[in-house]
Amino acid sequence: MLKLRKGYLWGLVLVLLCSLVLALPALAEEDVEDELGIMPMGITGKVQWTDQKLVTEGDIKVFIGAKEVGGGAIMPDGMFAVLAGKDSGDNGQKLSFVVIIGEKEYPAVVLPEEILCAEGTLKDNVVLAIEKDKSSGGGGGGGGSDSDSAPAKPFAAPYGGTYKGSIEVSLATTTSGAVIYYTTDGSNPKESATRKEYTEPFKVGTTTVVRAVAFKDSLSSDILISAYTITEPDAAEPNGEDDPPATGDDNPPAAGDAGGLVDMKGHWAAQTVQELVEQGIISGYEDNTFRPDNLINRAECSAILARALNLSAGAATLDAFSDSADVPAWAKDPVAAAVEAALLKGYPEADGSTTFRPARQVTRAELAVILSRVVVKELGEQQPAAASFADLEKIPTWALDGINIAAEKGLVQGYPDGTFQPDKEVTRAEAAAMIARLLGVLKA
């Protein structure tokens, strides 16, 4: 899929370049004597927020200093293709990029960190990163002052995942003037004696976890953890970094070390779990494990949602359930909060009572519906398109609207065979990944 997108982008750039070749004779007649038209360079890549989520709409403007020299549009998959350069004086000059979303302009950090205008060339795999709270009022870059706050957390390109053969990793932060330190030996880059100052891309040739931190004015950022699994050159081709992993939609390709939890090192969900641990949304067990492949139950799911959404309620809400005594003490308040917010509901029993069933394991259909309720509660009523899963006949009627909403928002997707598998029970790692996506949608 990724290769097809790249081919499309190259084709788009080549078509634009060919059009310009045909137009150059006419343009040359209009050029002033000291300003000759040139064939622009093509640039392709992807646009992302600094939290690694793709930007899926908007436009890009390219500048040399304050002069606009090109631009293009962002496609729904986050990829872009732009042309840059107008006259002979642009050759060799540094390009800067501004991303326009709606009426806001965001100065972009570029990886590689410097792109020079070079007439008629094509440059691919460029990453443009923008920060959600940083926008400027004019072209050519800009942005507010960072002097009174901690620097922004670094980001990496390419991001952690599985790659064939060695790769070059680039690091950057949107905070101007910040210094980035990184480690590859598992130590803390804030204080490690083995840390290195980032000055240029570095090679990763074996499975490695990169940790990086930004410093400015004695203040430090949060730590980036980006894990890379390197396969042999003759190994089977891994999924592209934007493609669904072979094990299903809730197993993203990031891996790393989650908050010291002893069973998360190298796990596909480690990066996500690490971020949720840092935010106080999830935690491990007393033996310092997370048990990512354990199936999640309703009490655990309620607790994670209550923390993620800052829900609160008194445990008295549980009095409506005949099995309230079965809710563990640690879960009583969060379960009550989730129930009061109408995210989880009870089960009617034959004797007329209602039970909560805190130990019941949560299925994909159930979690999709729960997440869809959050979307409606926070973002308003939705009118999603009907999902086109191969096993639609297996999706219960009560879950269909919720699954449509969750699928349209990217909270859940299908498996490689096109099925949704509504009755499949959700693991703790899968639930963490889906709830992290929900938070991303709510913050967008």
PyMOL commands that set and color helices and strands:
alter all, ss='L'
color gray80, all
select helices_A, chain A and resi 2-30+88-90+270-278+298-308+315-320+324-326+329-340+364-379+392-394+397-408+428-443
alter helices_A, ss='H'
color red, helices_A
select strands_A, chain A and resi 41-49+59-64+67-73+79-84+96-101+104-107+109-111+122-130+155-157+161-164+167-172+179-183+196-197+202-204+208-216+219-220+224-231+347-348+354-355
alter strands_A, ss='S'
color yellow, strands_A
deselect
rebuild
show_as cartoon
